[in-house]
Amino acid sequence: MTKIIHYRNKCIGCGICFEMQPELWRMSKKDGKATLLKANAKKDVFVLAVNNINAQKTLEVKNACPVKIIKVV
C-alpha cells in the first residue's frame, strides 16, 4: 500500500492537486489551502494510504505541485 503525505501548512493554494485528482483533494473555503480527503492528520501533516491506481495519478500531482509539499512513499 502506498502513502500520500501532504504538508498542508506549506500549501500556497494553487489548486493543481484538486484539478488533477478531485477524488482525493478539496480546496478549503476557510483558508484556500488544499485538503487531502480522508487523511489522518498529525499537526499540519496529512497521511493517506491509497491503492496503486490512485498512487500513479498522485505521482503526477506530486510532480505538478509548485511548492513540492506532496510526497508519495
C-alpha positions as a Markdown table, in Angstrom:
| # | Residue | x | y | z |
|---|---|---|---|---|
| 1 | Met | 0.0 | 0.0 | 0.0 |
| 2 | Thr | 1.3 | 3.5 | -0.9 |
| 3 | Lys | 1.0 | 6.5 | 1.3 |
| 4 | Ile | 0.4 | 10.1 | 0.3 |
| 5 | Ile | 2.0 | 12.7 | 2.7 |
| 6 | His | 0.7 | 16.3 | 2.4 |
| 7 | Tyr | 2.5 | 19.1 | 4.3 |
| 8 | Arg | -0.6 | 21.4 | 4.4 |
| 9 | Asn | 0.9 | 24.3 | 6.3 |
| 10 | Lys | 3.2 | 25.0 | 3.4 |
| 11 | Cys | 0.4 | 24.9 | 0.8 |
| 12 | Ile | 0.0 | 28.0 | -1.3 |
| 13 | Gly | -3.5 | 27.1 | -2.6 |
| 14 | Cys | -2.7 | 26.9 | -6.3 |
| 15 | Gly | -5.3 | 24.1 | -6.7 |
| 16 | Ile | -3.4 | 21.9 | -9.1 |
| 17 | Cys | -3.9 | 18.9 | -6.9 |
| 18 | Phe | -7.6 | 19.4 | -6.9 |
| 19 | Glu | -7.7 | 20.0 | -10.6 |
| 20 | Met | -5.7 | 16.8 | -11.4 |
| 21 | Gln | -7.2 | 14.5 | -8.8 |
| 22 | Pro | -10.6 | 15.8 | -7.4 |
| 23 | Glu | -11.4 | 12.5 | -5.9 |
| 24 | Leu | -8.7 | 12.9 | -3.3 |
| 25 | Trp | -8.3 | 16.7 | -2.9 |
| 26 | Arg | -10.5 | 19.7 | -2.0 |
| 27 | Met | -9.8 | 23.4 | -1.7 |
| 28 | Ser | -10.7 | 24.8 | 1.7 |
| 29 | Lys | -13.1 | 27.7 | 1.6 |
| 30 | Lys | -11.8 | 28.7 | 5.0 |
| 31 | Asp | -8.1 | 29.3 | 4.2 |
| 32 | Gly | -7.8 | 28.5 | 0.5 |
| 33 | Lys | -5.4 | 25.6 | 1.0 |
| 34 | Ala | -5.7 | 22.1 | -0.3 |
| 35 | Thr | -7.1 | 19.3 | 1.9 |
| 36 | Leu | -6.3 | 15.6 | 1.4 |
| 37 | Leu | -9.6 | 13.9 | 1.9 |
| 38 | Lys | -10.0 | 11.1 | 4.4 |
| 39 | Ala | -6.4 | 11.6 | 5.6 |
| 40 | Asn | -5.1 | 11.2 | 9.1 |
| 41 | Ala | -3.7 | 14.4 | 10.5 |
| 42 | Lys | -0.8 | 15.0 | 12.8 |
| 43 | Lys | -0.4 | 18.7 | 13.2 |
| 44 | Asp | -0.2 | 20.0 | 9.7 |
| 45 | Val | 1.0 | 16.7 | 8.1 |
| 46 | Phe | -1.7 | 14.6 | 6.5 |
| 47 | Val | -1.2 | 10.9 | 5.6 |
| 48 | Leu | -3.5 | 8.8 | 3.4 |
| 49 | Ala | -3.0 | 5.2 | 2.4 |
| 50 | Val | -4.1 | 4.6 | -1.3 |
| 51 | Asn | -4.1 | 1.8 | -3.8 |
| 52 | Asn | -1.7 | 1.6 | -6.7 |
| 53 | Ile | -4.2 | 3.1 | -9.2 |
| 54 | Asn | -4.5 | 6.3 | -7.1 |
| 55 | Ala | -0.8 | 6.3 | -6.4 |
| 56 | Gln | 0.2 | 6.6 | -10.0 |
| 57 | Lys | -2.1 | 9.6 | -10.5 |
| 58 | Thr | -0.8 | 11.1 | -7.3 |
| 59 | Leu | 2.8 | 10.9 | -8.6 |
| 60 | Glu | 1.7 | 13.2 | -11.4 |
| 61 | Val | 0.1 | 15.5 | -8.9 |
| 62 | Lys | 3.2 | 15.4 | -6.8 |
| 63 | Asn | 5.4 | 16.4 | -9.7 |
| 64 | Ala | 3.0 | 19.2 | -10.7 |
| 65 | Cys | 2.9 | 20.8 | -7.2 |
| 66 | Pro | 4.9 | 24.1 | -7.4 |
| 67 | Val | 6.0 | 24.0 | -3.8 |
| 68 | Lys | 6.7 | 20.2 | -3.6 |
| 69 | Ile | 4.7 | 19.6 | -0.5 |
| 70 | Ile | 3.2 | 16.3 | -1.6 |
| 71 | Lys | 5.2 | 13.1 | -1.1 |
| 72 | Val | 4.4 | 9.6 | -2.3 |
| 73 | Val | 6.0 | 6.7 | -0.4 |
